[in-house]
Amino acid sequence: MVVSRVSKEEYLKEFEDVENVYDSVHFNELNKNKCNQLLYLIFHDKKTKGGIIGGVIDNFFFCPFSSPFSTFSFKKPLNSILKLEECIVALETFLNSIKIEHVKLILPPLIYNSNSLSKFIIALQKYKWNLLYVDINYHLETKYFSSYSSTIFRNAKKNLKTAELNNLRFKKTTSLKEIKKAYQIIKNNRKAKNYPLKLSLTEVLKTIKIIPADFFIVYQNNIGVAAAQVFYINKKIVQVIYWGEEIEYSHLRPINYLAFKLIEFYHKSNVKIIDVGPSSKNGIVNNGLAEFKESIGCKLSLKFSFQKNLQS
C-alpha cells in the first residue's frame, strides 16, 4: 500500500460520496485558509482503496484541521484490519517523505460507526500512536420519540411541562432574516455564559451553501427565546452545531422544549441520530453540561484523539 498526493479534482472523482460531510472536498476547500497547505491523499495498491484530507500547519499534519472530527474515507466498507494497518503505515511513510514531524487525528464519536472506528483505535495503538485524550460525546436517538418522557430525568420532565404550560412555539426557519435571528440568540447565550462562538455569522452563511442545514427558533408570542443550528452529517445523522436560550427567558425552560421538538422533527424526517456534541474538552469533563444532556435523554459515546511524533 502506498500514498499519493492528488489534486482536489482527482480526489473528488474517487470520493464524491463520503460518510461524513467533514471529509468532503467541498467542506475542506471552504476552510483551506485555516491551514498552510491542504493535502488530498489517496491510498492505493493496484486500485484505490481509500483517502484522507488533512491540513499542514508548520510541521504538523492535522486531520481534521477545521472540523470536530474526521477520518479515512474508503471505497468499500472497511472489513480488514490488516488493510487499515497498511494504510496507517503508508500514511506515516508519505508524511515522513515530505518532512512532516507530527500527525494528529481526531476520530468521530463511536456512534458514527463503532465497528470501523474500533478497528482504527486498535490499529493506531498497534503502531504506537499516542492516545491524547478520550472525550465524551452525547446524542439523541429519534426512535425513542414516542417514549421520550420515560427516557428523561425527573427534573427534565418537570422543566418540559413548565415549557409546555408557557405556550412556546417551535419553528423551522427559512428566511435569511430568521437565520440571522437564530444566530443572534445563540450568540447572546454564548456571551452570557462566556463560551466561545467559533463560527462567525459570515462563516455560517458560507458553510450552509455546501452543507445542508436547519435552523430553529422557539418563540413565546413573537419573542425568540431559544434557537438551534443543525448540520446534516449524512442522511441519517445530524449534528447540533450550536443551540442556546436567551438567559432572561430561561425560566420558561425553552431549551428543554427545543430538545423535545428536535427529536419530534427529525423522527418525522427519518433521521436516526441527533449528535448533540461533546461535554468535555481535551478529556476534561464539563460535569454540569454532561448532567444536563443526560437529563434530557442523551446517550453517551466516546471520541478518541491520537497523535504521533514521526521523528521518534
C-alpha positions as CSV (number, residue, x, y, z in Angstrom):
1,M,0.0,0.0,0.0
2,V,1.3,3.5,-0.9
3,V,0.1,7.0,-0.6
4,S,-0.1,9.5,-3.4
5,R,-0.9,13.2,-3.3
6,V,-3.6,14.1,-5.8
7,S,-5.5,17.2,-6.9
8,K,-8.8,18.1,-5.4
9,E,-10.4,17.2,-8.8
10,E,-8.8,13.7,-8.7
11,Y,-9.8,13.2,-5.1
12,L,-13.4,14.2,-5.8
13,K,-13.7,11.7,-8.6
14,E,-12.8,8.9,-6.2
15,F,-14.7,10.2,-3.2
16,E,-17.7,12.2,-4.3
17,D,-19.8,10.5,-1.7
18,V,-18.4,10.3,1.8
19,E,-19.9,9.0,5.1
20,N,-19.2,12.3,6.9
21,V,-19.6,15.8,5.4
22,Y,-16.5,17.0,7.1
23,D,-14.5,14.5,4.9
24,S,-15.8,16.1,1.7
25,V,-13.7,18.1,-0.7
26,H,-16.2,21.0,-0.7
27,F,-16.0,21.5,3.1
28,N,-12.2,21.3,3.2
29,E,-11.9,23.7,0.3
30,L,-14.1,26.2,2.1
31,N,-11.8,26.1,5.1
32,K,-8.4,25.7,3.5
33,N,-7.3,29.2,4.6
34,K,-7.1,27.8,8.1
35,C,-4.0,25.8,7.3
36,N,-0.8,26.4,5.4
37,Q,-1.3,23.6,2.9
38,L,-4.2,21.3,2.1
39,L,-3.3,17.7,1.2
40,Y,-5.5,15.3,-0.7
41,L,-4.0,11.8,-0.2
42,I,-5.1,8.5,-1.8
43,F,-4.2,5.0,-0.5
44,H,-3.7,2.5,-3.3
45,D,-2.0,-0.7,-4.4
46,K,-3.3,-1.8,-7.8
47,K,-6.5,0.1,-7.1
48,T,-7.6,3.0,-5.0
49,K,-8.5,1.7,-1.5
50,G,-9.1,4.9,0.5
51,G,-8.2,8.5,1.1
52,I,-7.7,11.2,3.6
53,I,-7.8,15.0,3.6
54,G,-5.6,16.9,6.0
55,G,-4.1,20.3,6.6
56,V,-0.5,21.1,7.2
57,I,0.3,23.8,9.8
58,D,4.0,24.3,10.3
59,N,5.4,20.8,10.6
60,F,2.1,19.3,11.8
61,F,-0.4,17.3,9.7
62,F,-3.9,17.7,11.1
63,C,-6.9,15.6,10.3
64,P,-9.2,17.5,10.8
65,F,-7.8,21.0,10.8
66,S,-11.2,22.8,10.8
67,S,-14.0,20.5,12.0
68,P,-14.9,18.5,15.1
69,F,-13.7,15.2,13.7
70,S,-12.5,13.4,10.6
71,T,-11.3,10.0,9.4
72,F,-10.2,8.0,6.4
73,S,-12.6,7.5,3.5
74,F,-12.8,4.1,1.9
75,K,-14.1,2.9,-1.5
76,K,-15.8,-0.1,0.2
77,P,-16.8,-0.8,3.8
78,L,-13.8,-1.4,6.0
79,N,-13.7,-5.2,6.7
80,S,-10.0,-5.9,7.1
81,I,-7.9,-4.5,10.0
82,L,-4.8,-5.6,8.0
83,K,-5.7,-3.2,5.1
84,L,-6.3,-0.4,7.6
85,E,-2.9,-1.1,9.2
86,E,-1.3,-0.9,5.7
87,C,-2.9,2.5,5.2
88,I,-1.6,3.8,8.5
89,V,1.9,2.7,7.7
90,A,1.7,4.1,4.2
91,L,0.5,7.5,5.6
92,E,3.4,7.6,8.0
93,T,5.9,6.8,5.3
94,F,4.5,9.5,3.0
95,L,4.4,12.2,5.7
96,N,7.9,11.4,6.6
97,S,9.0,11.8,3.0
98,I,7.6,15.4,2.9
99,K,9.3,16.3,6.3
100,I,6.2,16.3,8.4
101,E,7.2,15.7,12.0
102,H,3.9,15.2,13.8
103,V,0.4,14.0,12.8
104,K,-2.8,14.4,14.8
105,L,-6.1,12.5,14.1
106,I,-9.5,13.2,15.8
107,L,-11.9,10.4,15.1
108,P,-15.6,10.7,15.1
109,P,-17.6,9.6,18.1
110,L,-18.2,5.8,18.1
111,I,-21.9,6.3,17.4
112,Y,-20.9,7.2,13.8
113,N,-19.6,3.7,13.0
114,S,-18.4,1.8,16.1
115,N,-17.3,-1.2,14.1
116,S,-14.8,0.6,11.8
117,L,-13.8,3.2,14.4
118,S,-12.9,0.4,16.9
119,K,-10.7,-1.1,14.3
120,F,-9.0,2.3,13.8
121,I,-8.3,2.6,17.5
122,I,-6.8,-0.9,17.7
123,A,-4.6,-0.3,14.6
124,L,-3.4,3.1,15.7
125,Q,-2.4,1.7,19.1
126,K,-0.5,-1.1,17.4
127,Y,1.6,1.4,15.6
128,K,2.4,3.4,18.7
129,W,0.1,6.4,18.1
130,N,-0.2,8.3,21.4
131,L,-3.8,8.4,22.8
132,L,-4.0,12.2,23.6
133,Y,-7.4,12.0,25.3
134,V,-10.9,10.5,25.2
135,D,-13.8,12.8,25.1
136,I,-17.4,12.1,25.9
137,N,-20.0,12.9,23.2
138,Y,-23.8,12.9,23.6
139,H,-26.6,12.1,21.1
140,L,-30.3,11.6,21.0
141,E,-31.9,8.6,19.2
142,T,-35.1,9.6,17.4
143,K,-36.5,6.1,17.7
144,Y,-37.3,6.9,21.3
145,F,-39.6,9.8,20.4
146,S,-42.8,8.0,21.3
147,S,-41.4,7.1,24.7
148,Y,-39.4,10.3,25.2
149,S,-40.9,11.2,28.6
150,S,-39.9,7.9,30.1
151,T,-36.2,8.4,29.0
152,I,-35.6,11.7,30.7
153,F,-34.8,12.6,34.3
154,R,-37.5,13.7,36.7
155,N,-36.3,17.4,36.7
156,A,-36.3,17.4,32.9
157,K,-39.9,16.1,32.9
158,K,-40.8,19.0,35.2
159,N,-39.0,21.5,33.0
160,L,-40.6,20.2,29.8
161,K,-44.0,20.5,31.5
162,T,-43.2,24.1,32.5
163,A,-42.2,24.9,28.9
164,E,-45.5,23.4,27.6
165,L,-47.5,25.5,30.0
166,N,-45.8,28.6,28.8
167,N,-47.3,28.3,25.3
168,L,-44.0,28.0,23.5
169,R,-43.9,27.7,19.7
170,F,-41.3,25.8,17.7
171,K,-40.5,27.0,14.2
172,K,-38.1,25.8,11.5
173,T,-36.7,29.0,10.0
174,T,-36.3,29.5,6.2
175,S,-35.6,33.2,5.7
176,L,-32.2,34.8,5.9
177,K,-33.7,37.3,8.4
178,E,-34.7,34.4,10.8
179,I,-31.5,32.6,10.3
180,K,-29.7,35.7,11.5
181,K,-32.1,36.0,14.4
182,A,-31.4,32.4,15.4
183,Y,-27.7,33.0,15.2
184,Q,-28.1,36.2,17.4
185,I,-30.0,34.2,20.1
186,I,-27.2,31.7,20.2
187,K,-24.5,34.4,20.2
188,N,-26.2,36.1,23.2
189,N,-26.3,32.8,25.1
190,R,-22.7,32.1,24.5
191,K,-21.7,35.6,25.5
192,A,-23.7,35.4,28.7
193,K,-22.1,32.1,29.6
194,N,-18.6,33.2,28.5
195,Y,-18.5,30.3,26.0
196,P,-16.6,30.7,22.7
197,L,-18.5,31.0,19.4
198,K,-16.0,29.8,16.8
199,L,-18.1,30.4,13.7
200,S,-19.0,34.0,12.7
201,L,-22.3,34.7,11.0
202,T,-20.4,35.1,7.7
203,E,-18.7,31.7,8.1
204,V,-22.1,30.1,9.0
205,L,-23.7,31.6,5.9
206,K,-20.9,30.3,3.7
207,T,-20.9,26.9,5.2
208,I,-24.6,26.3,4.7
209,K,-24.2,26.8,1.0
210,I,-22.3,23.5,0.9
211,I,-23.7,21.6,3.9
212,P,-27.4,21.0,4.3
213,A,-28.5,22.8,7.5
214,D,-31.6,23.5,9.5
215,F,-32.3,26.5,11.8
216,F,-34.9,26.5,14.5
217,I,-36.3,29.2,16.8
218,V,-38.5,28.7,19.9
219,Y,-40.9,31.6,20.3
220,Q,-43.1,32.9,23.2
221,N,-45.6,35.1,21.5
222,N,-43.3,36.9,19.0
223,I,-40.2,36.8,21.1
224,G,-37.4,34.4,20.1
225,V,-36.3,32.7,23.4
226,A,-34.2,29.8,22.1
227,A,-32.6,28.6,18.9
228,A,-30.6,25.8,17.3
229,Q,-28.3,25.4,14.3
230,V,-28.1,21.9,12.9
231,F,-25.9,20.4,10.1
232,Y,-26.6,17.2,8.2
233,I,-23.5,15.0,8.6
234,N,-25.1,12.4,6.4
235,K,-28.6,11.2,5.6
236,K,-29.1,9.5,8.9
237,I,-27.2,11.7,11.4
238,V,-27.5,15.4,12.1
239,Q,-25.3,17.5,14.4
240,V,-26.4,20.3,16.7
241,I,-23.6,22.8,15.9
242,Y,-25.0,25.4,18.3
243,W,-28.1,25.8,20.5
244,G,-29.0,28.1,23.3
245,E,-31.6,30.2,25.1
246,E,-31.9,33.8,25.9
247,I,-30.8,33.9,29.6
248,E,-33.6,36.2,30.7
249,Y,-36.2,33.7,29.4
250,S,-34.5,30.6,30.9
251,H,-37.3,30.3,33.5
252,L,-39.6,29.3,30.6
253,R,-37.4,26.2,30.1
254,P,-37.2,26.7,26.3
255,I,-34.1,24.5,25.8
256,N,-36.0,21.5,27.2
257,Y,-38.8,22.2,24.8
258,L,-36.3,22.7,21.9
259,A,-34.7,19.3,22.6
260,F,-38.1,17.6,22.6
261,K,-39.2,19.3,19.4
262,L,-35.9,18.5,17.6
263,I,-36.5,14.8,18.3
264,E,-40.0,15.0,17.0
265,F,-38.9,16.9,13.9
266,Y,-36.1,14.5,13.0
267,H,-38.1,11.4,13.8
268,K,-40.6,12.5,11.2
269,S,-37.7,13.2,8.8
270,N,-36.3,9.6,9.2
271,V,-33.0,10.9,10.7
272,K,-31.8,8.3,13.2
273,I,-29.3,10.2,15.4
274,I,-29.1,13.8,16.6
275,D,-25.4,14.4,17.7
276,V,-25.6,17.0,20.5
277,G,-21.8,17.3,20.7
278,P,-19.2,16.8,23.4
279,S,-19.4,17.6,27.1
280,S,-15.6,17.5,27.6
281,K,-12.6,19.2,26.1
282,N,-9.2,17.6,25.8
283,G,-10.6,14.8,28.1
284,I,-11.7,17.2,30.8
285,V,-15.4,16.8,31.5
286,N,-17.8,19.7,32.0
287,N,-20.0,18.0,34.6
288,G,-22.8,20.4,34.5
289,L,-23.2,20.1,30.7
290,A,-22.9,16.3,30.8
291,E,-25.6,16.1,33.5
292,F,-27.9,18.4,31.6
293,K,-27.6,16.3,28.4
294,E,-28.2,13.1,30.2
295,S,-31.2,14.6,31.9
296,I,-32.9,15.3,28.5
297,G,-32.4,11.7,27.3
298,C,-29.0,11.9,25.6
299,K,-26.8,8.8,25.4
300,L,-23.0,8.8,25.6
301,S,-20.4,7.6,23.2
302,L,-16.6,8.1,23.2
303,K,-14.5,10.2,20.9
304,F,-10.7,9.4,20.6
305,S,-7.9,11.7,19.6
306,F,-4.5,10.4,18.6
307,Q,-1.1,11.9,17.8
308,K,2.3,10.6,16.7
309,N,5.7,12.0,16.5
310,L,7.1,10.7,13.2
311,Q,10.7,11.6,14.1
312,S,10.9,9.4,17.2
